[in-house]
Amino acid sequence: MLRKIIIFFLLTSFALTATACNTVKGLGRDIESVGNAGDKAV
C-alpha cells in the first residue's frame, strides 16, 4: 500500500515538473519577443 502511494506521488511530481518546464520555456520566448519588439520600436 505504501509503495503504491510513493509511486503515485513520484509520477505526479514528474508530470508536474515536465509541464512546468514547458511553461517556463514558453514564458522565456514570450519575454524575448517583447524585448525584440521594444528594440524595433525604438
Secondary structure, DSSP 8 states (H G I E B T S, - for coil): -HHHHHHHHHHHHHHHHHHHHHHHHHHHHHHHHHHHHHHHH-
